[in-house]
C-alpha cells in the first residue's frame, strides 16, 4: 500500500470541497495563481523548482513549518512527488480549473 500526502488535512485543493484543513494555505488554483500556463516554459521553472524543494524539505524554507518533509523523510517517493507536482501545477489539473 502506498502512502499519500493527505494534503486535505491542512490545505484546500478544490472549491467544491466542503471539508479541508486550514492549518496551511489554500492550494486551490496553485499553478494558475502563480502564472504556470505551460510546464515546459522557462517562466514556470522557478515555480516548479520552489514547489519541488518545498515538498522535498519544507523545513529548508521555514524551520518551524508544520508541513512534513515528504521527500527528505521518504514519506512520498519520487514518483508520488511528481504526481503531486502535476496536481498542483499542470494547467489541466482539477486544482487549476
MODELLER restraints for C-alpha pairs under 7 A, 6 or more apart:
rsr = mdl.restraints
at = mdl.atoms
rsr.add(forms.Gaussian(group=physical.xy_distance, feature=features.Distance(at['CA:3:A'], at['CA:75:A']), mean=6.77, stdev=0.5))
rsr.add(forms.Gaussian(group=physical.xy_distance, feature=features.Distance(at['CA:3:A'], at['CA:76:A']), mean=6.38, stdev=0.5))
rsr.add(forms.Gaussian(group=physical.xy_distance, feature=features.Distance(at['CA:4:A'], at['CA:76:A']), mean=6.95, stdev=0.5))
rsr.add(forms.Gaussian(group=physical.xy_distance, feature=features.Distance(at['CA:8:A'], at['CA:20:A']), mean=5.05, stdev=0.5))
rsr.add(forms.Gaussian(group=physical.xy_distance, feature=features.Distance(at['CA:8:A'], at['CA:21:A']), mean=5.75, stdev=0.5))
rsr.add(forms.Gaussian(group=physical.xy_distance, feature=features.Distance(at['CA:9:A'], at['CA:20:A']), mean=5.99, stdev=0.5))
rsr.add(forms.Gaussian(group=physical.xy_distance, feature=features.Distance(at['CA:9:A'], at['CA:21:A']), mean=4.61, stdev=0.5))
rsr.add(forms.Gaussian(group=physical.xy_distance, feature=features.Distance(at['CA:10:A'], at['CA:20:A']), mean=6.65, stdev=0.5))
rsr.add(forms.Gaussian(group=physical.xy_distance, feature=features.Distance(at['CA:10:A'], at['CA:21:A']), mean=3.85, stdev=0.5))
rsr.add(forms.Gaussian(group=physical.xy_distance, feature=features.Distance(at['CA:10:A'], at['CA:22:A']), mean=5.24, stdev=0.5))
rsr.add(forms.Gaussian(group=physical.xy_distance, feature=features.Distance(at['CA:10:A'], at['CA:23:A']), mean=4.86, stdev=0.5))
rsr.add(forms.Gaussian(group=physical.xy_distance, feature=features.Distance(at['CA:10:A'], at['CA:24:A']), mean=5.00, stdev=0.5))
rsr.add(forms.Gaussian(group=physical.xy_distance, feature=features.Distance(at['CA:11:A'], at['CA:20:A']), mean=6.16, stdev=0.5))
rsr.add(forms.Gaussian(group=physical.xy_distance, feature=features.Distance(at['CA:11:A'], at['CA:21:A']), mean=5.13, stdev=0.5))
rsr.add(forms.Gaussian(group=physical.xy_distance, feature=features.Distance(at['CA:11:A'], at['CA:22:A']), mean=5.75, stdev=0.5))
rsr.add(forms.Gaussian(group=physical.xy_distance, feature=features.Distance(at['CA:11:A'], at['CA:23:A']), mean=6.89, stdev=0.5))
rsr.add(forms.Gaussian(group=physical.xy_distance, feature=features.Distance(at['CA:11:A'], at['CA:24:A']), mean=5.23, stdev=0.5))
rsr.add(forms.Gaussian(group=physical.xy_distance, feature=features.Distance(at['CA:11:A'], at['CA:25:A']), mean=5.84, stdev=0.5))
rsr.add(forms.Gaussian(group=physical.xy_distance, feature=features.Distance(at['CA:11:A'], at['CA:26:A']), mean=5.16, stdev=0.5))
rsr.add(forms.Gaussian(group=physical.xy_distance, feature=features.Distance(at['CA:11:A'], at['CA:27:A']), mean=6.19, stdev=0.5))
rsr.add(forms.Gaussian(group=physical.xy_distance, feature=features.Distance(at['CA:12:A'], at['CA:20:A']), mean=5.57, stdev=0.5))
rsr.add(forms.Gaussian(group=physical.xy_distance, feature=features.Distance(at['CA:12:A'], at['CA:21:A']), mean=6.67, stdev=0.5))
rsr.add(forms.Gaussian(group=physical.xy_distance, feature=features.Distance(at['CA:12:A'], at['CA:26:A']), mean=4.62, stdev=0.5))
rsr.add(forms.Gaussian(group=physical.xy_distance, feature=features.Distance(at['CA:12:A'], at['CA:27:A']), mean=5.61, stdev=0.5))
rsr.add(forms.Gaussian(group=physical.xy_distance, feature=features.Distance(at['CA:12:A'], at['CA:28:A']), mean=5.95, stdev=0.5))
rsr.add(forms.Gaussian(group=physical.xy_distance, feature=features.Distance(at['CA:13:A'], at['CA:26:A']), mean=6.58, stdev=0.5))
rsr.add(forms.Gaussian(group=physical.xy_distance, feature=features.Distance(at['CA:13:A'], at['CA:27:A']), mean=5.10, stdev=0.5))
rsr.add(forms.Gaussian(group=physical.xy_distance, feature=features.Distance(at['CA:13:A'], at['CA:28:A']), mean=4.37, stdev=0.5))
rsr.add(forms.Gaussian(group=physical.xy_distance, feature=features.Distance(at['CA:13:A'], at['CA:95:A']), mean=5.86, stdev=0.5))
rsr.add(forms.Gaussian(group=physical.xy_distance, feature=features.Distance(at['CA:14:A'], at['CA:28:A']), mean=5.40, stdev=0.5))
rsr.add(forms.Gaussian(group=physical.xy_distance, feature=features.Distance(at['CA:14:A'], at['CA:95:A']), mean=5.94, stdev=0.5))
rsr.add(forms.Gaussian(group=physical.xy_distance, feature=features.Distance(at['CA:15:A'], at['CA:28:A']), mean=6.92, stdev=0.5))
rsr.add(forms.Gaussian(group=physical.xy_distance, feature=features.Distance(at['CA:28:A'], at['CA:95:A']), mean=5.45, stdev=0.5))
rsr.add(forms.Gaussian(group=physical.xy_distance, feature=features.Distance(at['CA:28:A'], at['CA:96:A']), mean=6.76, stdev=0.5))
rsr.add(forms.Gaussian(group=physical.xy_distance, feature=features.Distance(at['CA:29:A'], at['CA:95:A']), mean=5.25, stdev=0.5))
rsr.add(forms.Gaussian(group=physical.xy_distance, feature=features.Distance(at['CA:29:A'], at['CA:96:A']), mean=4.12, stdev=0.5))
rsr.add(forms.Gaussian(group=physical.xy_distance, feature=features.Distance(at['CA:29:A'], at['CA:97:A']), mean=6.84, stdev=0.5))
rsr.add(forms.Gaussian(group=physical.xy_distance, feature=features.Distance(at['CA:30:A'], at['CA:88:A']), mean=5.78, stdev=0.5))
rsr.add(forms.Gaussian(group=physical.xy_distance, feature=features.Distance(at['CA:30:A'], at['CA:89:A']), mean=6.55, stdev=0.5))
rsr.add(forms.Gaussian(group=physical.xy_distance, feature=features.Distance(at['CA:30:A'], at['CA:96:A']), mean=6.58, stdev=0.5))
rsr.add(forms.Gaussian(group=physical.xy_distance, feature=features.Distance(at['CA:31:A'], at['CA:88:A']), mean=5.94, stdev=0.5))
rsr.add(forms.Gaussian(group=physical.xy_distance, feature=features.Distance(at['CA:31:A'], at['CA:89:A']), mean=4.28, stdev=0.5))
rsr.add(forms.Gaussian(group=physical.xy_distance, feature=features.Distance(at['CA:31:A'], at['CA:90:A']), mean=6.79, stdev=0.5))
rsr.add(forms.Gaussian(group=physical.xy_distance, feature=features.Distance(at['CA:31:A'], at['CA:91:A']), mean=6.86, stdev=0.5))
rsr.add(forms.Gaussian(group=physical.xy_distance, feature=features.Distance(at['CA:31:A'], at['CA:96:A']), mean=6.31, stdev=0.5))
rsr.add(forms.Gaussian(group=physical.xy_distance, feature=features.Distance(at['CA:32:A'], at['CA:91:A']), mean=6.70, stdev=0.5))
rsr.add(forms.Gaussian(group=physical.xy_distance, feature=features.Distance(at['CA:32:A'], at['CA:96:A']), mean=5.56, stdev=0.5))
rsr.add(forms.Gaussian(group=physical.xy_distance, feature=features.Distance(at['CA:36:A'], at['CA:44:A']), mean=5.39, stdev=0.5))
rsr.add(forms.Gaussian(group=physical.xy_distance, feature=features.Distance(at['CA:36:A'], at['CA:89:A']), mean=6.72, stdev=0.5))
rsr.add(forms.Gaussian(group=physical.xy_distance, feature=features.Distance(at['CA:36:A'], at['CA:91:A']), mean=6.92, stdev=0.5))
rsr.add(forms.Gaussian(group=physical.xy_distance, feature=features.Distance(at['CA:37:A'], at['CA:91:A']), mean=5.94, stdev=0.5))
rsr.add(forms.Gaussian(group=physical.xy_distance, feature=features.Distance(at['CA:38:A'], at['CA:44:A']), mean=6.99, stdev=0.5))
rsr.add(forms.Gaussian(group=physical.xy_distance, feature=features.Distance(at['CA:39:A'], at['CA:90:A']), mean=6.59, stdev=0.5))
rsr.add(forms.Gaussian(group=physical.xy_distance, feature=features.Distance(at['CA:55:A'], at['CA:69:A']), mean=6.41, stdev=0.5))
rsr.add(forms.Gaussian(group=physical.xy_distance, feature=features.Distance(at['CA:55:A'], at['CA:70:A']), mean=5.80, stdev=0.5))
rsr.add(forms.Gaussian(group=physical.xy_distance, feature=features.Distance(at['CA:55:A'], at['CA:71:A']), mean=6.67, stdev=0.5))
rsr.add(forms.Gaussian(group=physical.xy_distance, feature=features.Distance(at['CA:56:A'], at['CA:69:A']), mean=5.65, stdev=0.5))
rsr.add(forms.Gaussian(group=physical.xy_distance, feature=features.Distance(at['CA:56:A'], at['CA:70:A']), mean=5.32, stdev=0.5))
rsr.add(forms.Gaussian(group=physical.xy_distance, feature=features.Distance(at['CA:56:A'], at['CA:71:A']), mean=4.08, stdev=0.5))
rsr.add(forms.Gaussian(group=physical.xy_distance, feature=features.Distance(at['CA:56:A'], at['CA:72:A']), mean=5.60, stdev=0.5))
rsr.add(forms.Gaussian(group=physical.xy_distance, feature=features.Distance(at['CA:57:A'], at['CA:69:A']), mean=4.41, stdev=0.5))
rsr.add(forms.Gaussian(group=physical.xy_distance, feature=features.Distance(at['CA:57:A'], at['CA:70:A']), mean=6.62, stdev=0.5))
rsr.add(forms.Gaussian(group=physical.xy_distance, feature=features.Distance(at['CA:57:A'], at['CA:71:A']), mean=6.45, stdev=0.5))
rsr.add(forms.Gaussian(group=physical.xy_distance, feature=features.Distance(at['CA:57:A'], at['CA:72:A']), mean=5.67, stdev=0.5))
rsr.add(forms.Gaussian(group=physical.xy_distance, feature=features.Distance(at['CA:58:A'], at['CA:65:A']), mean=6.68, stdev=0.5))
rsr.add(forms.Gaussian(group=physical.xy_distance, feature=features.Distance(at['CA:58:A'], at['CA:67:A']), mean=6.22, stdev=0.5))
rsr.add(forms.Gaussian(group=physical.xy_distance, feature=features.Distance(at['CA:58:A'], at['CA:68:A']), mean=6.72, stdev=0.5))
rsr.add(forms.Gaussian(group=physical.xy_distance, feature=features.Distance(at['CA:58:A'], at['CA:69:A']), mean=5.42, stdev=0.5))
rsr.add(forms.Gaussian(group=physical.xy_distance, feature=features.Distance(at['CA:59:A'], at['CA:65:A']), mean=5.96, stdev=0.5))
rsr.add(forms.Gaussian(group=physical.xy_distance, feature=features.Distance(at['CA:59:A'], at['CA:69:A']), mean=6.98, stdev=0.5))
rsr.add(forms.Gaussian(group=physical.xy_distance, feature=features.Distance(at['CA:70:A'], at['CA:76:A']), mean=5.39, stdev=0.5))
rsr.add(forms.Gaussian(group=physical.xy_distance, feature=features.Distance(at['CA:71:A'], at['CA:77:A']), mean=6.54, stdev=0.5))
rsr.add(forms.Gaussian(group=physical.xy_distance, feature=features.Distance(at['CA:87:A'], at['CA:93:A']), mean=5.50, stdev=0.5))
rsr.add(forms.Gaussian(group=physical.xy_distance, feature=features.Distance(at['CA:87:A'], at['CA:95:A']), mean=6.53, stdev=0.5))
rsr.add(forms.Gaussian(group=physical.xy_distance, feature=features.Distance(at['CA:88:A'], at['CA:95:A']), mean=6.31, stdev=0.5))
